[in-house]
Amino acid sequence: MKQVAKILLVNKEGKLLLHHRSSDAKIDPDTWSFFGGKVEQHETPEQAIIREVKEEIDFNLHDFSFFKMYPFPGWDTYVFVGVVDVPLSYLHLEEGQGLGYFSLHSAKKLQLSSLVTMTLRDYFAQKVNSNFK
């Protein structure tokens, strides 16, 4: 089964770093998505997400953890949550047509990939539930 690794990156202000996919992307064209990609044969999902983030925005990912696995027909997507602590000017976009920091409210107004929509729903529901325990 094919594996994919994606990451929800959040800065210290709680803003989400999202990736605007190119209009000719094979999957989710012209949507806002998470950074990440295919897990290579010799990699774990954790190794893949470190490599993908470095390749896509030239950022050395250190502070991250596994969040949830989402099964899709033909592949499993491993989603991580991580901290990005730099301004946009320090990131060098290598794939897609843009990137940006967004509040949850602003992000909901974007054309989001289905994975981002599901993950944000689950992530913020979990945060709310943990605050009431």
C-alpha positions in Angstrom: 0.0 0.0 0.0 1.3 3.5 -0.9 2.0 5.8 2.0 1.9 9.6 2.1 3.2 11.9 4.8 1.7 15.4 5.3 2.2 18.0 8.0 0.0 20.7 9.6 2.5 23.4 10.4 1.6 26.0 13.0 3.5 29.1 14.2 3.7 30.4 17.7 0.8 32.7 17.1 -1.4 29.7 16.2 -1.5 30.5 12.4 -1.4 27.7 9.9 1.3 27.5 7.2 -0.4 26.3 4.1 0.8 25.4 0.6 -1.1 26.6 -2.6 -0.8 23.7 -5.0 -0.2 24.3 -8.7 -3.1 24.3 -11.1 -1.6 21.3 -12.9 -1.0 19.1 -9.8 -2.2 15.5 -10.3 -3.9 15.5 -6.9 -5.9 18.4 -5.5 -4.9 21.0 -8.1 -5.2 24.7 -7.2 -6.1 24.0 -3.6 -4.5 25.0 -0.3 -2.9 21.9 1.3 -0.3 20.7 3.7 3.3 20.2 2.8 4.5 16.6 2.3 4.4 13.8 -0.2 5.1 10.2 -1.0 6.9 8.0 1.5 9.8 6.3 -0.3 10.5 2.6 0.1 13.4 3.0 2.4 11.7 5.6 4.6 9.4 5.8 7.6 6.6 8.4 7.4 8.6 10.5 9.9 11.7 10.5 7.7 9.6 11.3 4.7 8.0 14.3 6.2 11.4 15.7 7.3 12.7 15.2 3.7 9.6 16.6 2.1 9.5 19.8 4.2 13.2 20.4 3.4 12.6 19.9 -0.3 9.5 21.9 -0.5 10.3 25.0 1.6 13.9 24.5 2.7 13.0 24.3 6.4 14.7 21.9 8.8 11.8 20.3 10.7 12.6 19.3 14.3 9.5 19.9 16.5 6.7 17.7 15.2 4.6 14.7 16.3 2.3 12.2 14.7 -1.4 13.3 14.7 -3.5 10.8 12.8 -3.6 8.3 9.8 -6.3 8.8 7.2 -6.9 5.8 4.9 -7.8 6.5 1.3 -8.5 4.0 -1.5 -5.0 2.9 -2.5 -2.9 4.8 0.1 -2.6 5.8 3.7 -1.9 9.4 4.6 0.1 10.0 7.9 -0.5 13.5 9.2 1.9 15.1 11.6 1.6 18.4 13.4 4.7 20.6 13.7 6.0 24.0 14.7 7.4 26.4 12.2 9.1 29.4 13.9 10.3 31.6 11.0 8.8 34.4 8.9 7.7 33.6 5.3 10.7 35.4 3.9 12.9 32.7 5.4 11.1 29.9 3.5 11.9 29.1 -0.1 9.0 27.6 -2.0 10.2 24.9 -4.4 6.8 23.5 -5.4 3.4 25.0 -6.0 2.3 28.5 -6.5 2.3 30.0 -3.1 2.4 29.6 0.7 1.1 31.7 3.6 0.2 31.9 7.2 -3.5 31.9 7.9 -5.7 32.0 11.0 -8.3 29.2 11.2 -11.0 31.7 10.3 -9.1 32.9 7.2 -8.1 29.3 6.2 -11.8 28.3 6.1 -12.4 30.8 3.3 -9.7 29.2 1.1 -10.3 26.4 -1.4 -8.8 23.7 0.9 -7.9 20.1 0.0 -10.2 17.5 1.5 -7.4 16.2 3.7 -6.8 19.7 5.1 -10.6 20.1 5.8 -10.7 16.8 7.6 -7.5 17.3 9.6 -8.4 20.8 10.7 -11.8 19.6 11.9 -10.2 16.7 13.8 -7.3 18.7 15.2 -9.3 21.6 16.5 -12.1 19.3 17.9 -9.4 17.5 19.8 -7.9 20.7 21.1 -11.3 21.9 22.3 -12.1 18.5 24.0 -8.7 18.4 25.7 -9.4 21.9 27.2 -12.5 20.6 28.9 -11.0 17.5 30.5 
